[in-house]
Amino acid sequence: MKMNLQYKNCPLPIAYCLLFIACCLLQMETIAQTIERQKIAIFSPLYLDSAFDVTGKFRYEKVGAKFSNAGLDFYYGAQLALDSLKKRGAPLEVFFYDTKGKETINQQLEKNELADVDLIIAHSNSAETRTLAEAAQQKKIPFISATLPNDAGIFNNPYYVVLNSTLQAHVEGIYHFLQKYHTADKIIVFRKTGTQEDKIKDYFEEFSKSTTSGKLNIKFVNAGIFFNSQTIAANLDSTKKTVVIAGSLDESFGAKLVQTLSGLNKTYAVRLIGMPTWENFNFNKNSDLEIIYTNPFYYNRSTSLETQLSKEYSNYMNTKASEVFYRGYETTLRFGLLLLDTKQDISSNLSRKGNTVLTQFDIQPVFKEKTEMTLDYFENKHLYFIKVLNGVKNIIY
């Protein structure tokens, strides 16, 4: 199947004009028909039916369709990766699907072209992730969840891969970091009341019980949402360093904690460890407070490849490239290469190292019930520990 598309009078960049159709097939050309092609299905929220009317006119030409930017960026990143693979003569057939189109994901999955698909990649929410994971398990093919930062309640599915590490993985990584660098320091977790906050506390306590070495003495303080500098200072020690952990994903809670500790930092030596939701925080007002947070992805735009991709994106979009754009690129390229190398045996090689594009992945099996040892899914366990001091970000671990 080959499609010829017209690009006249298109309000979006040419790369995005391919999205006038709900499903776009990209065939790697210049390959002999006798060569076996591997198939990839990529799902992303493109909102094509909402963005264009029946005549093909862009509904948001003057203001832009902000709600579709992330899905379009993921698509565009994936397309650039496929362009790179095409230049190498990669025998691939790739199908794009709009998860916010008129067709349901189940209807899309029933299409003839996906009867023998080898790999699914998606930028999806929890409900969509569960649907795609179930389909992948039935087909016995890998499903790479590229953006969702949780397991969507999925278990007993060895074909499901979580790239955006779960909260539990972040807490586990922080615990190991503390074991390595802060066993002798005072450690306090400031939190507020809430379900997510209870989970964070439970994860810390579970790791403390299961660890075989370097057990930490962690104090939990429910500071609430109306805490002040006196509340926080009462738990600090002016004679030694205190490691403070923000025990909440709530960004307003985290921002207030950062502001409060900045005012106390000259009296109390503090190292503040935040959550992955802090990636987009503005730390310029807290220059002298040492802040560390975790993230499974780190795009510092300093490598030659990142610079090249950034320029490519800016030329089309007249703005800075988003993280989702880079995510679409590296997920498609890395797992596309893995599929080409292993073919139908890709499911047995999900933990294999190599083919690093921008991010280092450490994909490991996850067993929710340690006693049963049933493989529930695979997860990227590699975390970057990013230190912010004087407005400068650096990877320290």
C-alpha positions as CSV (number, residue, x, y, z in Angstrom):
1,M,0.0,0.0,0.0
2,K,1.4,3.4,-1.0
3,M,-0.2,6.8,-0.5
4,N,0.2,9.9,-2.5
5,L,-0.7,13.0,-0.5
6,Q,-1.2,16.7,-1.6
7,Y,0.3,19.4,0.6
8,K,-1.2,22.6,-1.0
9,N,-2.7,25.2,1.3
10,C,-1.8,23.2,4.4
11,P,-1.7,25.3,7.7
12,L,0.6,22.8,9.4
13,P,4.2,21.9,8.5
14,I,4.6,19.4,5.7
15,A,5.6,16.7,8.1
16,Y,2.3,17.1,9.9
17,C,0.2,17.1,6.7
18,L,0.5,13.3,6.6
19,L,-2.0,13.4,9.5
20,F,-5.0,14.3,7.4
21,I,-5.7,10.6,7.5
22,A,-6.4,8.6,10.6
23,C,-3.9,5.9,9.7
24,C,-0.8,6.5,7.7
25,L,1.4,3.7,6.3
26,L,5.0,4.4,5.9
27,Q,6.7,1.8,3.8
28,M,10.5,1.7,3.6
29,E,11.2,1.8,-0.1
30,T,14.1,0.7,-2.3
31,I,13.9,-2.8,-0.7
32,A,13.4,-5.9,-2.7
33,Q,10.0,-7.5,-2.4
34,T,11.6,-10.8,-1.4
35,I,12.9,-9.3,1.8
36,E,10.8,-9.9,4.8
37,R,9.5,-6.7,6.4
38,Q,8.8,-6.2,10.1
39,K,5.7,-4.3,11.1
40,I,5.3,-1.6,13.7
41,A,2.1,0.1,14.9
42,I,2.5,3.5,16.5
43,F,-0.4,5.0,18.4
44,S,-0.6,8.7,19.4
45,P,-3.3,11.2,20.4
46,L,-3.4,13.4,17.2
47,Y,-7.0,14.7,17.4
48,L,-7.3,14.8,13.6
49,D,-11.1,14.7,13.6
50,S,-11.2,17.6,16.0
51,A,-8.4,19.6,14.4
52,F,-9.8,19.4,10.8
53,D,-13.3,19.8,9.4
54,V,-14.9,17.7,6.7
55,T,-13.3,19.8,4.0
56,G,-9.8,19.3,5.4
57,K,-9.6,22.9,6.8
58,F,-7.6,23.4,10.0
59,R,-10.1,24.5,12.7
60,Y,-7.5,26.3,14.8
61,E,-5.5,28.1,12.2
62,K,-5.4,31.4,14.2
63,V,-4.9,30.1,17.7
64,G,-3.4,26.6,17.2
65,A,-4.6,23.3,18.6
66,K,-2.8,23.2,21.9
67,F,-4.4,20.0,23.0
68,S,-2.9,18.1,20.2
69,N,0.7,19.3,20.4
70,A,2.1,16.5,22.5
71,G,0.6,13.8,20.2
72,L,1.8,15.6,17.1
73,D,5.3,16.0,18.6
74,F,5.5,12.3,19.4
75,Y,4.4,11.5,15.8
76,Y,7.0,13.9,14.3
77,G,9.8,12.5,16.4
78,A,8.8,9.0,15.4
79,Q,8.7,10.1,11.7
80,L,12.3,11.5,11.9
81,A,13.5,8.2,13.4
82,L,11.8,6.3,10.5
83,D,13.4,8.6,8.0
84,S,16.8,7.7,9.5
85,L,15.9,4.0,9.3
86,K,14.7,4.4,5.7
87,K,18.1,5.9,4.7
88,R,19.7,2.7,6.0
89,G,17.3,0.6,3.8
90,A,15.5,-0.9,6.8
91,P,12.8,-3.4,5.8
92,L,9.9,-2.0,7.9
93,E,6.3,-1.2,7.4
94,V,5.0,1.3,9.9
95,F,1.3,2.2,10.6
96,F,0.3,5.3,12.5
97,Y,-3.1,5.5,14.4
98,D,-4.8,8.4,16.0
99,T,-6.1,7.4,19.4
100,K,-8.4,10.3,19.5
101,G,-10.0,9.7,16.1
102,K,-13.5,8.4,15.3
103,E,-12.4,4.8,15.4
104,T,-11.8,3.1,18.8
105,I,-8.4,1.5,19.4
106,N,-10.0,-1.9,19.3
107,Q,-11.4,-1.1,15.8
108,Q,-7.9,0.0,14.8
109,L,-6.3,-3.1,16.1
110,E,-8.7,-5.3,14.1
111,K,-7.5,-3.9,10.8
112,N,-6.0,-6.4,8.4
113,E,-2.6,-4.7,8.2
114,L,-2.1,-5.4,12.0
115,A,-2.9,-9.1,11.8
116,D,0.8,-9.9,11.8
117,V,2.3,-6.7,13.4
118,D,5.5,-7.3,15.3
119,L,5.7,-4.3,17.7
120,I,3.4,-1.7,19.2
121,I,4.6,1.7,20.4
122,A,2.3,4.3,22.0
123,H,1.9,7.7,23.6
124,S,-1.2,6.7,25.6
125,N,-3.3,7.3,28.7
126,S,-4.1,4.6,31.3
127,A,-7.2,3.2,29.6
128,E,-5.6,3.2,26.1
129,T,-2.5,1.5,27.6
130,R,-4.6,-1.3,29.1
131,T,-6.3,-1.9,25.7
132,L,-3.0,-2.0,23.9
133,A,-1.3,-4.2,26.5
134,E,-4.1,-6.7,26.2
135,A,-3.8,-6.8,22.5
136,A,0.0,-7.2,22.7
137,Q,-0.4,-10.1,25.1
138,Q,-2.9,-11.8,22.8
139,K,-0.6,-11.3,19.8
140,K,2.5,-12.2,21.9
141,I,4.4,-9.1,20.7
142,P,6.0,-6.3,22.7
143,F,4.1,-3.1,23.6
144,I,6.3,-0.2,24.4
145,S,4.5,2.4,26.6
146,A,6.7,5.5,26.0
147,T,5.0,8.2,28.1
148,L,2.7,6.9,30.8
149,P,4.5,7.1,34.2
150,N,2.7,4.1,35.8
151,D,1.8,0.5,35.1
152,A,-1.9,1.2,34.4
153,G,-2.8,-1.5,36.8
154,I,-1.5,-4.2,34.4
155,F,0.0,-7.4,35.8
156,N,1.0,-10.9,34.5
157,N,1.9,-9.5,31.0
158,P,5.5,-10.1,30.0
159,Y,4.9,-8.2,26.7
160,Y,4.3,-4.9,28.3
161,V,7.2,-2.4,28.7
162,V,7.1,0.8,30.8
163,L,9.7,3.2,29.7
164,N,8.6,6.2,31.8
165,S,9.5,4.7,35.2
166,T,6.8,4.3,37.9
167,L,6.7,6.2,41.2
168,Q,7.8,3.0,42.9
169,A,10.9,2.8,40.8
170,H,11.7,6.4,41.6
171,V,11.4,5.8,45.3
172,E,13.5,2.7,45.0
173,G,16.2,4.6,43.1
174,I,16.2,7.4,45.7
175,Y,16.5,4.9,48.5
176,H,19.6,3.3,46.8
177,F,21.0,6.8,46.3
178,L,20.6,7.5,50.0
179,Q,22.2,4.2,50.9
180,K,25.2,5.1,48.8
181,Y,25.8,8.7,49.9
182,H,23.8,9.6,53.0
183,T,23.8,6.7,55.5
184,A,25.2,9.0,58.2
185,D,23.0,12.0,57.6
186,K,19.7,12.9,59.0
187,I,16.9,12.1,56.5
188,I,13.4,13.6,56.7
189,V,10.5,13.2,54.4
190,F,8.1,16.1,54.5
191,R,4.6,15.2,53.2
192,K,1.0,16.1,53.3
193,T,-2.1,14.0,53.6
194,G,-3.1,12.1,50.4
195,T,-3.2,8.8,48.5
196,Q,-0.1,9.4,46.5
197,E,1.8,10.6,49.6
198,D,0.8,7.4,51.4
199,K,2.1,5.4,48.5
200,I,5.5,7.2,48.7
201,K,5.7,6.5,52.4
202,D,4.8,2.8,51.9
203,Y,7.4,2.4,49.2
204,F,10.1,3.8,51.4
205,E,9.1,1.6,54.3
206,E,8.9,-1.5,52.0
207,F,12.4,-1.0,50.7
208,S,13.6,-0.4,54.3
209,K,12.2,-3.8,55.3
210,S,13.5,-5.7,52.3
211,T,17.0,-4.2,52.1
212,T,19.9,-6.4,53.2
213,S,22.4,-3.6,53.9
214,G,22.6,0.0,54.8
215,K,19.1,0.3,56.3
216,L,18.2,4.0,56.6
217,N,16.6,5.8,59.5
218,I,14.0,8.0,57.7
219,K,11.7,10.3,59.6
220,F,8.3,11.2,58.1
221,V,6.7,14.5,58.9
222,N,3.2,15.4,57.8
223,A,3.7,19.1,57.3
224,G,0.3,19.6,55.7
225,I,-0.3,22.3,53.1
226,F,-0.2,25.3,55.4
227,F,3.3,24.8,56.8
228,N,5.7,27.7,57.3
229,S,9.5,28.1,58.0
230,Q,9.0,27.4,61.7
231,T,7.3,24.1,61.0
232,I,10.2,23.0,58.7
233,A,13.0,24.4,60.9
234,A,11.8,22.5,63.9
235,N,12.8,19.3,62.2
236,L,16.3,20.4,60.9
237,D,19.7,20.3,62.6
238,S,22.0,23.3,62.5
239,T,25.0,21.2,63.4
240,K,24.9,18.7,60.6
241,K,23.6,18.2,57.1
242,T,19.9,17.2,56.7
243,V,18.7,15.4,53.6
244,V,15.1,16.5,53.0
245,I,12.8,14.6,50.6
246,A,9.7,16.0,49.2
247,G,7.2,13.2,49.8
248,S,4.5,14.4,47.4
249,L,4.0,14.7,43.7
250,D,2.0,17.8,44.2
251,E,3.9,20.6,42.4
252,S,2.5,23.4,44.6
253,F,3.6,21.5,47.7
254,G,7.0,21.0,46.2
255,A,7.4,24.6,45.1
256,K,6.5,25.9,48.6
257,L,8.9,23.5,50.2
258,V,11.7,24.7,47.9
259,Q,10.9,28.3,48.7
260,T,10.8,27.6,52.5
261,L,14.1,25.7,52.5
262,S,15.7,28.5,50.4
263,G,15.0,30.9,53.2
264,L,16.5,28.5,55.8
265,N,19.5,27.3,53.9
266,K,22.0,29.7,55.4
267,T,21.3,28.5,58.9
268,Y,20.7,24.8,58.1
269,A,22.8,22.7,55.7
270,V,20.2,21.0,53.5
271,R,20.2,18.8,50.4
272,L,16.7,18.7,49.0
273,I,15.6,15.7,46.9
274,G,12.5,16.2,44.8
275,M,10.1,14.2,42.7
276,P,10.1,13.6,38.9
277,T,7.4,16.2,38.5
278,W,10.1,18.8,39.2
279,E,11.5,18.6,35.7
280,N,9.9,21.9,34.6
281,F,10.4,23.8,37.9
282,N,12.0,27.3,37.7
283,F,14.9,27.1,40.1
284,N,16.4,30.5,39.4
285,K,15.1,32.0,42.6
286,N,16.7,29.3,44.7
287,S,20.2,29.5,43.4
288,D,22.0,28.6,46.6
289,L,19.8,25.6,47.6
290,E,21.1,22.3,46.5
291,I,18.3,20.4,44.8
292,I,18.3,16.9,43.3
293,Y,15.4,15.2,41.5
294,T,15.1,12.0,39.4
295,N,14.0,11.6,35.9
296,P,14.3,8.5,33.6
297,F,14.9,10.9,30.6
298,Y,17.3,13.8,30.3
299,Y,17.6,15.9,27.2
300,N,20.3,18.4,27.8
301,R,20.5,19.5,24.1
302,S,24.3,19.4,24.2
303,T,25.0,16.3,22.1
304,S,25.4,16.5,18.4
305,L,22.3,14.4,17.7
306,E,20.1,16.5,20.1
307,T,21.4,19.6,18.4
308,Q,20.6,18.2,15.0
309,L,17.1,17.1,16.0
310,S,16.4,20.5,17.8
311,K,17.3,22.4,14.6
312,E,15.1,20.0,12.5
313,Y,12.2,20.6,14.8
314,S,12.7,24.4,15.0
315,N,12.8,24.6,11.2
316,Y,9.3,23.1,11.0
317,M,7.7,24.4,14.1
318,N,9.4,27.8,14.8
319,T,9.7,26.8,18.4
320,K,11.8,24.7,20.8
321,A,11.5,21.0,20.6
322,S,9.5,19.3,23.4
323,E,10.5,16.3,25.4
324,V,7.7,14.3,23.8
325,F,9.3,14.9,20.4
326,Y,12.6,13.5,21.6
327,R,10.7,10.6,23.2
328,G,9.0,9.7,20.0
329,Y,12.3,9.8,18.1
330,E,14.4,7.7,20.5
331,T,11.7,5.1,21.3
332,T,11.0,4.5,17.6
333,L,14.6,4.3,16.6
334,R,15.8,2.2,19.5
335,F,13.1,-0.4,19.4
336,G,12.9,-0.3,15.6
337,L,16.6,-1.3,15.5
338,L,16.0,-4.0,18.1
339,L,13.2,-5.4,16.1
340,L,15.3,-5.4,12.9
341,D,18.1,-7.2,14.7
342,T,16.0,-9.8,16.6
343,K,12.8,-10.1,14.4
344,Q,10.2,-12.4,15.9
345,D,12.5,-13.0,18.9
346,I,12.3,-9.4,20.1
347,S,10.2,-10.4,23.1
348,S,13.1,-12.4,24.5
349,N,15.5,-9.5,24.1
350,L,13.7,-6.6,25.8
351,S,16.3,-6.3,28.5
352,R,19.2,-6.3,26.1
353,K,21.6,-3.4,26.4
354,G,22.8,-1.4,23.4
355,N,21.2,0.8,20.7
356,T,21.3,3.8,23.0
357,V,20.0,6.8,21.1
358,L,19.6,9.7,23.6
359,T,18.7,8.0,26.9
360,Q,20.3,5.0,28.7
361,F,17.6,2.4,29.5
362,D,17.9,-0.4,32.0
363,I,14.8,-2.5,31.2
364,Q,14.2,-5.1,33.9
365,P,11.4,-7.6,34.7
366,V,9.0,-6.5,37.5
367,F,7.5,-9.0,39.9
368,K,4.7,-7.4,42.0
369,E,4.3,-10.4,44.2
370,K,7.7,-11.5,45.2
371,T,6.6,-14.8,46.6
372,E,4.8,-15.9,43.4
373,M,7.6,-14.7,41.1
374,T,5.1,-14.1,38.2
375,L,6.6,-11.7,35.7
376,D,4.1,-8.8,35.5
377,Y,5.8,-6.5,33.0
378,F,9.1,-4.9,32.1
379,E,10.2,-1.5,33.3
380,N,13.0,1.0,32.7
381,K,14.8,1.2,36.0
382,H,17.5,3.6,35.0
383,L,17.1,7.0,36.6
384,Y,19.1,10.2,36.1
385,F,19.8,12.1,39.3
386,I,19.9,15.7,38.3
387,K,21.5,18.3,40.5
388,V,20.4,22.0,40.3
389,L,22.7,24.6,41.9
390,N,23.0,28.2,41.0
391,G,20.6,27.7,38.2
392,V,22.8,25.0,36.5
393,K,21.7,21.4,35.9
394,N,24.1,18.5,36.0
395,I,23.7,14.8,36.1
396,I,25.5,13.5,39.2
397,Y,24.4,9.9,39.3
